[in-house]
Amino acid sequence: MTNTQKFKAMITHAKRVVITTHLHPDADGIGSQVALCMALKHINIECVCVNEEKLMDRYTYLDPKNSVLSHDEFMASYTVEDTDLLIVVDTNSVKRVGKKIEAISKRIGKILFIDHHPCKVEVSDIHCIDSTKAATGELVGTIIEDLGIEYTEEIALPLYTAILIDTSSFRYPTVTANTHKMIAKLLATGVKPPFAFNKINGTKRLKHMQLLGHILSEAKMVNDGEIAWLTIPESLMEKFDVDPEDTHSYVNHLLILDNLKVACMFREIGDQVKVSFRSSGNSDVGVIAQRLGGGGHNHSAATVIEGKMDEVIDKTIKVLKDELKRLC
Ligand SMILES: [Mn+2]
């Protein structure tokens, strides 16, 4: 069965659908849920998006109709039992949606994942999973097109933004001719690239730039420049008053280094360190993140490791060197 066939089979008898995404949602999670919600309304399916928390202000422009409710808002005006299907986008684990949404998911019972992260065959057999897609937004776009629903600008801007963000502006190996064919259709609705780019990337405060400058000036590299990394101690986040969510893209700045294979960023969170990986091309950082208890795509992955910053850096760099040697 194709993903669209699986999708159709799941929504056929659904009267009300709730769409959710992972905790701390990014533009792919939010864009995918909003676009899918708009599209389902076009074919007269009652639909609402519900996330563990309210959308952050910087994302509300992607949801001009206010389709995304927080869990608490949803509970105040809807009855969970009236929902037939929960669609989860941009993750394939119910653990990632947050405690309150996880509790609702048990009451709804029927779940469909729409996602582009790698997962077990048992999951991909019955859910809409395609790890070759550049973004969940691209998979949602494919389903929308297959269902014969026309793109409107309201559907197109969130999908365009989802793909823009998840490909770090079309630079990852997941970008295909089909991705660009879809982008062409999205632009045809009236989406303007400078507007879309600036809305998601061009609203930073001076402090964000100053923290980035500080962190970049401390960048390190080993293995003849094949491995480079950035370090963000918690104290610096506080000093510059920058939201953690806003630091995700910092690591991408390392990708312009000559000879680089893997870029990392270590961000301190209490007694843990969040480690983000980016690959400049051939190294599979998904495998590396898995070895360290995390996961992700081959070009972009992450994990969280217990311990002090220096210990975590040593441990991670050792695994990286080992993995790069193995791949040679
Ligand atoms: Mn994604």
Residues whose N, C-alpha, C, O or C-beta is under 5 A from the ligand:
A	BS01	MN	D28 D90 A135 T136 D166
